[in-house]
């Protein structure tokens, strides 16, 4: 009888959704490890991304980041302790606070924004062509059904799937 390894079970029995979920958790762990050098994580980094464009309210940040105001309050408390954001009363509405990125927050954001170190660790087993193919396939998977998928190769209007020149540069906060 052949010994069945854990990898055999993964290869043979994990549905695509579970594989995608495991891959997402792995990239998130690597992204968090990368961001830890600046005392940031996958929840706090997007806040700096939004604040780099200008001050916002806590409610606005919560909406922009897709989290509850309670969650945003905890994220902001941590960022305030590290000196990356400041809160001050809104001069137009004293019930609200205006959240702004500090100079230290801007420096941390700029220094930590490149997702490639984390991404490269996760994708180390893939060559450049495989990475391009994976990215093109993932873009198809995450594309909303009603966005005209199939109108162009790669499912994105005006962008060919295998055209590396059409690939967008890495965006800050996205690993």
C-alpha positions in Angstrom: 0.0 0.0 0.0 1.3 3.5 -0.9 1.7 6.0 1.9 -0.6 9.0 1.3 1.0 12.3 2.2 -0.6 15.5 3.3 0.4 17.0 -0.1 -1.4 14.1 -1.9 -4.6 15.0 0.0 -4.3 18.6 -1.0 -3.5 17.8 -4.6 -6.3 15.3 -4.9 -9.1 16.6 -2.7 -9.0 20.3 -2.2 -11.5 22.2 -4.4 -10.4 25.3 -6.2 -12.1 27.6 -3.6 -10.1 26.0 -0.8 -6.9 26.3 -2.7 -7.6 30.0 -3.4 -8.4 30.6 0.2 -5.2 28.9 1.4 -3.2 30.9 -1.2 -4.8 34.1 0.0 -4.0 33.3 3.7 -0.4 32.5 2.7 0.1 35.8 0.9 -1.6 37.6 3.8 0.9 36.0 6.2 3.8 37.0 4.0 2.4 40.6 3.6 2.0 40.9 7.4 5.5 39.7 7.9 6.8 42.3 5.5 4.7 45.1 7.1 5.7 44.1 10.6 9.1 45.8 10.1 7.1 49.1 10.2 4.7 47.9 12.9 1.9 47.7 10.3 -0.3 44.9 9.1 -2.8 44.1 6.3 -5.5 46.0 8.2 -3.5 49.2 9.0 -1.7 49.6 5.8 -4.8 50.5 3.6 -5.6 53.2 6.1 -2.3 54.9 5.3 -3.0 54.4 1.6 -6.3 56.3 1.9 -4.9 59.0 4.2 -1.9 59.6 1.9 -4.6 61.2 -0.4 -5.7 63.5 2.4 -7.4 63.6 5.8 -10.6 61.7 6.3 -13.2 61.0 9.0 -13.3 57.7 10.8 -16.5 56.8 9.2 -15.1 57.6 5.7 -12.1 55.5 6.4 -14.2 52.6 7.6 -16.3 52.8 4.4 -13.2 53.1 2.2 -11.6 50.1 3.9 -14.8 48.0 4.0 -14.8 47.6 7.8 -17.1 48.6 10.7 -16.4 51.9 12.5 -15.6 49.8 15.6 -12.9 47.9 13.7 -11.6 51.1 12.3 -11.5 52.6 15.8 -9.1 49.8 16.9 -7.0 50.1 13.8 -6.7 53.9 14.3 -5.8 53.5 18.0 -2.9 51.3 17.0 -1.8 53.7 14.2 -2.1 56.7 16.7 0.1 54.8 19.2 2.8 54.3 16.6 2.7 58.0 15.6 1.5 57.3 12.1 -1.8 59.1 12.3 -3.3 62.0 14.3 -6.8 62.7 15.3 -8.2 66.2 15.8 -11.7 67.6 16.3 -13.4 68.5 13.0 -13.8 72.3 13.1 -17.1 72.0 11.2 -18.6 69.3 13.4 -17.2 68.8 16.9 -18.8 65.3 17.2 -16.4 64.1 14.5 -12.7 63.7 14.3 -10.4 64.3 11.3 -7.8 61.6 10.8 -4.6 62.6 9.1 -1.4 60.8 8.3 1.8 62.1 10.0 5.2 62.5 8.6 6.2 59.3 10.3 3.2 57.6 8.8 4.0 58.8 5.3 7.6 57.6 5.7 6.4 54.1 6.9 3.8 54.0 4.1 6.3 54.8 1.3 8.9 52.4 2.7 6.5 49.5 3.1 4.3 49.9 0.1 6.0 47.5 -2.3 4.2 44.2 -2.2 6.9 42.4 -4.2 8.9 41.0 -1.3 5.9 39.2 0.1 4.6 38.2 -3.3 8.0 36.9 -4.5 8.3 34.6 -1.4 4.9 33.1 -2.2 5.4 32.8 -5.9 9.1 31.7 -5.8 8.2 28.3 -7.4 6.8 30.0 -10.5 8.7 31.3 -13.5 7.8 34.7 -15.0 5.5 33.2 -17.6 3.6 31.2 -14.9 3.3 34.4 -12.8 1.8 36.3 -15.7 -0.6 33.4 -16.4 -1.6 33.2 -12.7 -2.3 36.9 -12.6 -4.3 36.8 -15.8 -6.4 33.9 -14.5 -7.0 35.6 -11.1 -8.1 38.8 -12.8 -10.7 36.7 -14.6 -11.8 35.0 -11.4 -12.2 38.2 -9.4 -13.9 40.1 -12.3 -17.6 40.8 -11.6 -19.9 38.7 -13.8 -21.6 41.8 -15.3 -18.4 43.6 -16.4 -18.3 42.3 -19.9 -15.9 39.4 -19.4 -14.9 37.9 -22.6 -15.0 41.1 -24.6 -11.2 40.9 -24.8 -8.7 38.2 -24.1 -8.2 38.2 -20.4 -11.7 39.4 -19.7 -10.7 43.1 -19.2 -11.8 45.5 -21.9 -8.8 46.8 -23.7 -6.3 44.6 -21.9 -4.9 41.4 -23.4 -4.3 38.7 -20.8 -0.8 37.7 -21.8 0.5 41.2 -22.6 3.0 42.0 -19.8 3.2 45.6 -20.9 -0.5 46.0 -20.1 0.0 44.8 -16.6 -0.7 47.5 -14.0 2.2 48.4 -11.7 1.8 47.1 -8.2 -0.5 49.2 -6.1 0.3 50.2 -2.6 -1.3 48.0 0.0 -2.1 45.2 -2.3 0.0 42.1 -2.1 
